[in-house]
Amino acid sequence: MYNAIYEDVFCNTFSQSCYVFLCGGAGKEHIRNKIRPLLESEQFQILYPEDLFMEMLNRDKRSDLLEYENLLADNSDIICVICESIGSAVELGAFIQNENIRKKMIVAINQKYSRDKSFVMMGPVKHLKKTNENNVVLYKNEDPLALSRDLSKTFRRLYRKSMSNKNQSFDTLSAYIAFIPMIVYFYQIASRKAIHGNLKAYLKELDTLPARYNELFNASIKYLIKSGVLVTEFNIDKKDETLSLAPKGYYETLGLIKRSSASNRTMLHDKIRCAILKGQLYN
């Protein structure tokens, strides 16, 4: 069943999802938090790096910012830095030196600072403009809608260039974030331990099990719950969580499945669902 979901559904839909790591200020007043729902309404998968990576890095005391950068580069289609806080300015300065990040990087600069002779403008922003001047977007703090619209255009332009080379392997968080809701969609209710064990066995069978499987899996589940895609109920007797799709997760997953490029997709999806129901009936 996992193989059928992967080949018939995941592989025919994954390239349609653009995963954007959005860096910026963390406070409610910052424009990053204002434009996130606007970008999500345009079908972009918006991820906050700190939601996914900080726990992974905190578990490994040997990890450093360079590993954080590599995780960003490996796990995203686009990295957008809204330079609106000290932290985001530091990220910009660090990320611009990483070639793998720079080629998929977009920077948003507050228009009132765009003519300043500051280190940010004369250093990282100027350097990025040499690569692609269109990857620098100006915004006004009081107009999040305009920023969302400008970023949407820039994201689509940049993503069109890279989507043919999109990595479908389970070395990336985005693969888990896309695949796990599909499993839950077809099974309707699924045990966290069962998904973890079955997916691990499937990837072993394909000889593609990543070394950081547990960390990638757990970070993805945490994100899917926090973002309102999955809901969870803890079973005390089994010491396990039962996962199901929240309304948001159901409609997002259904919408993605309906955009599948597979021929006879309705028949394929019905066959998967019927096979699962048959297995559940006999069990």
Secondary structure, 3 states (H helix, E strand, C coil): CHHHHHHHHHHHCHHHCEEEEEECCCCCCCHHHHHHHHHHCCCEEEECHHHHCHHHHHHCCCCCHHHHHHHHHHCCCEEEEECCCHHHHHHHHHHCCCHHHHCCEEEEEEHHHCCCCCHHHHHHHHHHHHHCHHHEEEECCCCHHHHHHHHHHHHHHHHHHHHHHCCCCCCCHHHHHHHHHHHHHHHCEEEHHHHHHHHHHHHHHCCCCCCCHHHHHHHHHHHHHHCCCEEEEEECCCCEEEEEECHHHHHHHHHHHHCCCCCCHHHHHHHHHHHHHHHHHHC
